[in-house]
């Protein structure tokens, strides 16, 4: 093997070192690592904004943060978490793992891959920079509805920078999606038929389709929003015959597929982690595959359930309500398949498995509150309250973030060649799991009681519950600190992880474990043959 | 459209490296290709980021921002050209048929994303039309259809001439292919001329501007966006013509010719829908 390694290594004498190596790399693994590091850094920024929000809400009368700044923090917290943390870290893991799992040497377009990453940097600079200009950052929430985002109500230039940054991020995501699609379709190792494709790769195939079709609509909506602000066009201005409601349609036509974009790769990861940690093959492979596609397709037909109170017709309400409920069927198929994958297995309660099982608990809660919100009368009652905040944090934190933790703990040995401390991992899990339920569970009650979301203060009777919630945030904060410390500590240790640290190959073959930890630049000395 | 027989080459069916002769032969397989480092992606990303930020500064009216914007745009074009050149050079080391297959597929996905941007605008215009209380909206002139209809015929015709060019090329008739190609480019330019005249007429004579109302906003953004695509299509066709002139294509390797053709047809189809939506419907 070592001789082949040498031959391939010599094939490309042009090689940079140190920082230049990272700046010029087109290696999907290095790009994946950059995505993940970038996501972690942004996670700290986005999480800090959440901390400031919780600090301000500790007492309705403190007003440590002005209402205008509160709006900025809230808007940027969501924007950062969605675009720069969740999408980014899934893109990172996808970049790292998809070529390995399909037995390829790289993505189909390695340079485009690097471009997709680097285009995020100017976007992030514009987003963070907008805090420091006159008028501050955007204040219109991550969905930035007009007229709230119109020149009249958002005269500051933070909104302009926000729109430009979102268009830039969209370009990167679309290019990334094209890359994933071509890679998965064209670059599979010989013998890897569609029904032998690992579920994480399937999940990324569906995700890439959704990115490809949803992101351009956001870009279109953003261009119209910007031209309303800059050129005084009338797209969303009723005075000129435009309709602000249309923005909501366009935005959520992107926005709802977006929430599946942020969870499907996580679903894919669980379909590897749970069977591996149960020493069983995944239950219902084909059902899982069909469920992914069902979610991907129905996910495009439910967008207006975000707009039940915005003035859409009764028939539309009925359709979008039913379609939203229908999504719970393929999601349920997945939940049951994961449970069946673990059922009767020899379960190893590693940190990855704890996060995976914890995910099932929290995601089912988020799914159930989602079903409640799909019921129009209930939605009208709790619309724009903390119930909605509780719901989407259960699916994004209890869903996406938990799968990300699970995935990082599972594949960290492959990526770095080092094991993360399981002892610290256990602490990270329990602190995070308790903290997130502590923070978000009471928000259901606050919402039903009528506490409005996106407001810097609240009625005095909500004070005890809000203080309780803010205290819970400390648990999540410590979990985050410990997680970061754990990664940094592991990186100082010698590379001692075996190729297949979880001993998965005996049960179900997945190609990433067949190469070294970390894999060499060319991934496989011989392209694996699948039988 | 697939290039012929030997396509099912070694790429996907190839086995172990050990079974292959070492050295040059190994490079034929893209799957054996370790990634080559490149400065172009980060340079282009920086350029596009700068263009976006400078557009913002131009909007703010910052002095010199316009000059810098032009410089940044030029720089981005250079970076993109450098990137394309690197790929052309590196491709000689790789399995070109496989690369072309990947690029063609990627290009179709790109067209799908383009179609979705137009979809957003079409959704806008039909939504406004069917939910708004008054149609046509106040201030909307009766759009004259005869000139745009001629422009439409020219653009549709250019799709056919381009098709003739490609067919001639595939039959090995290089001279005919180049002539048809030139005619296509000319027709595209004439179409843009019609568009420019139409814009000038509407803006100047009819006082129908972007700020007249929702319909005019949509009219200008849709035709403008389409016009930008025609321009990009013309650039692609010109590049293809230049490469034909240099004799860089052959029967098996002409991916950029096909890409330019599909792009042009795409732009044409979008225009037919636009013409129907904005002028006739």
Interface residues (C-beta under 8 A of the other chain):
Chain A: X4 X7 X8 X9 X11 X12 X14 X15 X16 X21 X23 X24 X25 X26 X27 X28 X104 X105 X106 X108 X109 X110 X111 X112 X113 X114 X115 X118 X119 X121 X122 X123 X125 X126 X157 X160 X161 X164 X167 X168 X171 X174 X177 X178 X179 X181 X182 X185 X186 X187 X189 X190 X212 X213 X214 X215 X216 X217 X219 X220 X221 X223 X224 X227 X228 X230 X231 X232 X233 X234 X235 X237 X240 X241 X242 X243 X245 X246 X249 X250 X253 X521 X522 X525 X526 X527 X529
Chain B: X12 X13 X14 X15 X16 X17 X18 X22 X26 X27 X30 X31 X32 X33 X34 X35 X36 X37 X38 X39 X40 X41 X42 X44 X45 X46 X48 X49 X50 X52 X53 X55 X56 X59 X60 X83 X86 X87 X98 X101 X102 X105 X106 X109 X110 X112 X113 X114 X115 X116 X117 X118 X119 X120 X121 X123 X124 X127 X128 X131 X132 X134 X137 X138 X210 X211 X212 X213 X214 X215 X216 X217 X218 X220 X221
